[in-house]
Amino acid sequence: MISPTAFIHSHAIVEPGATVGAGTRVWAWAHVLPGAVIGDDCNICDHCFIENDVTIGDRVTIKCGIYLWDGARIGNDVHLGPNVVFTNDLYPRSKQAFEVGMTIVQDGASVGANSTLLPGITVGNYALVGAGSVVTRNVPAFALVRGNPARRVGWVCACGQKLKLSATHPHFTCQCSKQFEWVGDELIADS
């Protein structure tokens, strides 16, 4: 079902059976297959492909040249930079059945341009993946990762600013005034 307030460019293909939410924009040469679910107020840029078993939350930006294969789960308020690569087959072989690996990007996370996400990983809430990274394992919430393979190099606030943390102090404040604390080995935002 396509919401009456969604915009579908005349050169986009949204197949019957796909769901496109209110206020979402699907631009030229994007292709959305039946069964895909796209939330409200999303922006699906040019030359994107969204396979059948894909769920996209609300207020998501999917920049140009991204292909979301079966098993992709994208949370709310996610930003995917241009040409981010999603994979869903850990052992690809031509014309052989495979087990679809889920790739999850949780609420508020951002993935930089030209990054690659292997199947079976989760990018945590508000995490930031630097451009060109190859993500081979889970990324904790609020983590800043980069490189090949991607490694944690810091922590970021929900506002996107890098946090200055110390293992000897239990509480931290971002320049935006949001507060954080260590709980075990996780960084948690205070409510």
Buried (B, 14 or more C-beta within 10 A) or exposed (E): EBBEEBBBBEEBBBEEEBBBBBBBBBBEBBBBBEBBBBBBBBBBBBBBBBBBBBBBBBBBBBBBBBBBBBBBBBBBBBBBBBBBBBBBBEEEEEEEEEEBBBBBBBBBBBBBBBBBBBBBBBBBBBBBBBBBBBBBEEBBBBBBBBEEEBEEEBBBBBEBEBBEBEEEEEEBEBEEEBEBEBEEEEBEBEE
